[in-house]
Amino acid sequence: MKFAHSLCTTALVSLSVISHCASADHHEEEAIKMIEPSVFKLDQADIDNIRQRMQEAVDGEFIPGALILVGNSDGVGLLETAGFQTSAGRNPVNSQTIFRIYSMTKPIVSVAAMSLIEDGLLALDDPIEKYIPEFSNLRVIDRDSGEVRAARNSITVENLLTHESGLIQAIFSPDSELGKMYQRDFPDYSDITARDLAGRIGKLPVYFEPGSAWHYGHSTDVLGAVLEVAAGKALDQVLNERIFEPLGMDETSFYLSSDKAERIAEPNFGAMADNTQVRAMLSGGGGLNATTEDYVRFAEMLLRGGEYRGTRIIEESTLDLMREKRIGSEVSREFFFYGETGDWGLGFHLQPTTEDPDGPHNFGWRGIGGTLFLVDEENDFYMIYMEQKRGGPRAPFNNNVAQRMVYEAMRD
């Protein structure tokens, strides 16, 4: 049942007064309080092993530095770093190092979208042409012939959250006709607004009938533009008011002041944007910069069911909906990164935590620059891994290895 949960209209509106009124000041409150690793079934040998593997990636010059953290609602039991913020080797990586988190932006924007739904400013079943008129005459491209026909369905807000919209991104389907259209019409979109990008995408066909398949792409960028229209505010203001300020995430933003430049992590391989240069684009799909300490606040809020130390960001019932599996039997997994394993929710990747695919799942996502976070409600912890890497040889330690080692250590 696609949306019997009915968050579409009024079910959560009555809760919205509660959702955003508690506003304890967390700006001066430290997010990271160390507790015993044994809380997470981690012993010193486990920690040494993780640290050694991380250091091997630094010593081999695959990455300048990295950080791994495991915490819960009581504190942080594992915080290990290796190396430096840049290849120059001056400033060691720490919890205040600023990373481009790329697609770890998506869960933040998705939570903001759900908070707008709670406030009655948006609905999951809203057709997005209500906010972005360029999607009014939606067309579908035939992936074999290249022919275009009228779409049967509109893209909904839910489709954007689940990546079942039919929107793609050129880097994920570069040889397709639609991927070539994306490359032709907006090869570099950093100097246009999210609303302009959404309008350009809306004039192009979609890769499949909305709701019929999963494909990663610009869905959350378009969602960011939808939020701007629905809220009547720029996306950075929406995120500041609904997430960053209530949580005390003072170091998370789309662009950075020049005085923070010395804290920005850089890769050994691959160029990354200079985010001290303010541009028009506020990318809901991948534009944020954040410190580990700031992302701890967001991850802990999710582990606590939408509340952080007395401040509620979204209702627990809303978060429950976000964590539900959405790739139903009627949805093709042809383009799903993980085949038949795992699922997708409303803004989160869902990964099974046991051999049973129908068993418990964690939820979270990763960034193309090497970052990752996940929240495991069943085992009561969250994990964050930070590095900066684009291209180059495969490192002996990365976000996948970090996740595997943490889970293996907890199970021993």
N, C-alpha and C positions, 0 to 999 in steps of 0.2 A: 504494500500500500504506500503510495508515494508521499502523501501527506495527510494522513489521518490524524497526525499529531496536533494539529491545527494551531500552529503559531502564526498562521497567515494573517489574521485580522486582529481579533480583540483578546485572545486568550491570555496574553501576557501584558496587555496594556495596563491592567489594574495593578500590576506589580511594579510598574516603572517608577512610581514615586519612591518606593523602597530602594530600588536598584541603584540609584545614583545619589541618594541624599546623605548617606553615611560618608563622611569625608575627613577621616583622621589624617593628620599631617604626617606623611611617611618620608618627607624629603630629608630630614636630618636623622632618620632612623636607619641604622645599618641593616642591609638585607642579609648579609652573610654572618651568621653566628655558628662557629664551629662546634660540632658535637662528635662523639666517639664514632669512628668508622664501623665498629662492631654492631651498631644499630642497623647497618645495611649488610651485615654478615661479611664485611670486608676485613681481612687481617693485614698485617704489615707486609707479608709476602705478596699478597694481591696488589697492594699499593706499589710496592717496589717493582713488580712486574709491569704494571701499567706505566709507571714513570720511566722505566728502562726502554720500553717500546716507543714511547713518545720521544724520548731523547734520541733514539736511533734515527727517527725521521728528521730530527734537527741536525744531528751529526752528519747525516748523509746529504745535507743541504737540499732536501726535498721541500722543507718549509723552514722559515726563520724561527718560528715558535708556535706553541699550542698551549691550550688549557683544557682541563677536564674537571667537571664538578658533578657531584651527586648529593642531593639534599632531599629533605622532606619538610613537613610543616614545623618541625622543631628546630631544624638547623641544617648545616652542611657537614657531611661526614667525610667527603673526599673532595679536596681541592688541590690539584697538582698542576704545575706548569713546567714547561721546558722551553729553553731558548729565549729569543728576543722578539721585539715587535717588528723589526726589519732586519734585513741582511747586514746592515751596518753594525749590528751587535751592540748598540748602546743601552737601550732600555729593555729590561726583562719583561716578558709577558706577565701581566697580573690581572686582577679582576676589574681594574679600571682601564685596561687597554680597550680601544674602540675598534670594533670589527664591522665590516660591511656584512650584514647578515642576509642579504639577498632574499631568498624566498622564505626565510623565517619571518619576513614581514607579513606574509599571507595570513598566518593564524591571528596576528594582531588585528589586521583589517577585518578578518572574519568575525572576531569577537565584537569589534565595534559595530559591524553590520547587525549582529544579533541584538546588541543593546538598542539600536535604532528600532528594531522590530518590537522589542519590549515596550518602547515608548510610542508605538503606533505610527512612526514616521515611514515605515517600510514594511513589506510583507514578503514572505518567501515565495508566494505564488504570484507576485507582481510581475507582469511582463516588463522587460527592461526598457521597451520603447516608451513607457510611461515617463521615464527619466531621460532617456537618450533617444530622441525621435528618429535618428538615423537608422535605428534597428526596425523601423516600422515595416519596411518592405523586405523582410528577411528572405534570403535565397540560399539554397543548398547546392554545392558543387558535386558532381559525380566524379569520384576519385579516379575512375578508369578513363572516361571519355572527356572529362573536363567540361561537360555540358552543365548548365545551371538551370535550376527550376525553383519555383516558389516553395518556401518551407511550409509545412503543415502546421507547425507550432511556433509560438514565440519563445524566445529565451526568457527564462524566469530568473529571479534573484537566486532561487535554490540551485538552478543549473550553474550559475556562476560559482557558487560556493562548492559545488561538487565536481566541477570541471566536466560537466556533461552538457556544456553550452554549444559545442561545435567550434568554439574559438580555439585556435592553435597559436603557436609561436614559431617563427621561421626556423629557429635553431633546432627544433624538435622534429620538423618535417620539411627540411630544406629542399628536397627534390620534388615535392608535390607541387601541383599547379597553384594551390592556395598559398603554400609557403613562398613560392616565387612572387606571388602578388603582394604578400606582406613585405618581402624584401624590396620590391619595387616601390611600394607606396609609403613605407616608413622605415627605411634602412637604419636611420638614427633618429630616435624620437625623444632625445633628452631635452631638446629645446622647444617642444610643444607641451601643452598641458595635458593632464590625464583626460580631461573632457574632450580635447581635440583628438587625442589618440582614439578614444572610444568612438567618436564620430566617424573617423576614418575606417576603423574596423567594421563599424555598422554598415558601411556602404559596400563591403566585400561579402562574398558568400561565406557560409559556414561549412565545416568539414563533414558534418553529418546532421541529421535531424536532431534538434535539441532534445536531450533526455534519452537518446538511444545508444550512446557510447560515452566512453571516458577518453579525454585527451588533454594533456597538460598544455597550458598556454597563457594567453592574456586575460583569462577570465577574471582574475583578482585585480588586474589593472582597471578593467571595465567596472568591476564592483566598486573600486575606489571612486571612480567618476560618478557612479550611481549614488554613493553616500554623500558626495559633495552636493548633488542636486537635491537629494531627499532632506539633508540637514540644512541646506542653504549656507554652507560654510566650506572653506577649503579643507582638504583631507588632513593636513597637518593639524588644523584647529580641531577637527572632529576627534582625532586620536589623542591630542593633548587633553581635551576636556573629558573624554570618556575613559581613557586608559592611563596615559602617562602621568598626568597631574594627580589623579586619585591614588596611583600606585607609587608615586615618587620616582618615576623613571625619568630623571632629569637629564640623563646622558643619551637618550634615544631620540633621534631626529632624522629627517631626510638629508639635511645638510648641516655642516659643522662650521663653527667659527674658527678662524685661523689660529687662535690660541690653543686649540685642541689638536692641532696637526701633529705635535710630537707624540701623541698617544695613539695615533692611527696605525694599525697593523698593516703591513704590506707583504705581498707574496714574493717568493724567489722566482716563480714562473708566472707569466701572463700579466698583462696590464690590467689594473683596476682603476675605476674612475676617481678623479680627485674630487671628493665630496666636500671640500672646503669652497668649491666654486658653485655658487647657487645657480640652479637652472630652473626652467619652467616646470619640468616634469616632477610630479609627486607620485612615484610609482607604488601603487598599492600591492603590486605583485613582487616587488623586490628592491625597494629604494631605501630602506632604513639602515641606519648605523646604530650600534648599541654596544654597551659594555656588558660583560658577563654579569656583573652585579645587578644591572637593570633587568636583564632577562630572567634572573633569579626571581625577581618580584612577579613577573608575568607568569612564570612556570609555577611558582608556589600558589599564586591565585588560582590557577587551573586545578592544581592538586587539591586545594581547599574547596573545590566546588563553586568557584566564581567569586570567592571572597578573600581579601588579603588583610589580615590583622585588623579586622573591624570595618573595613571598607568593602562593600559589595560592588562588583563591576557588572556581573550578570547573574541572574537567578540560577540556582543549581539545576532546576528543571530545564532551563534553556541549554546549559552545558551538556546535560544528558542527551538532548536532541542532537547536539553537535557531534557527540561521540558515537552516534548510531551508524551502522553500516548503510551505505547508500548505493553501492553498486549492486543493484538487484539482478535477478536472472534475465530481465528484459534489456539490460545494459551490456553492450559489448565491451570486453576487456582486451580487445585487439591491441590497443595502444597503451594499456595500463603498464606502468613500469615494472610491476612485480608479478605479472601473469595472473595466475589463480591464487596467489598468496596475498593475504591482507585485503584491505578495503580502503574506502575513503568516506569521510563523514562530511559535515558542514564546515569545511575549512581545515580539516586535519587528515593526515595519513594515519591509518589504523594498522598496526602490526601485531600479529599474534605473538604472544609471549611464551607459548608452549608448543608442542608438536601438534596439538589439536587446533585446526584452522577455525573451528567454531567455539574455541575456548576464549579466555580473556585476551584482550588487546590493549596495548598502550596506544597513545595518540600523540602526535607532534608533527614535525617536518624538519627539513634541512635546507641549507642554502648552497648555491652552486659554488661558492667560494670555500666550501669545506666545513661549514658549521652544521650543527645538529642540536635539536632538543627533543626530548620525549617526556611524557608524563605517564607513569604507570600507577593507576589507582589501585589495582589489585595488590601490588607489592608495596604501595605507599612510598613512592619516591619519584623524583624527577632527575633528569640528567641533561647536562649541557656540555657540548664540546665546541671549542672555538679554534679555528686556524684560518689562514688566508692562502689559498692555492688555486690557480687557474692553469690547467695544462701541466706539461712536464711529465716526467716518468712517475709511475705509480709508487706512492710512498709505502713503507712497511707499516705505517700507522696512519690511520685516517678515521673519519667519523664512523664508518662501518666497523672497523676493528675495535674502536673505543667502545661502541655499544656492545659488541659481542663479548669483549673481555669483562665488562661490568656485569653482564648477565651471567657469564660463566662463573665469575668469582662469587656472586651471590648464591649460586646453586650448589657450590662445592660444600 
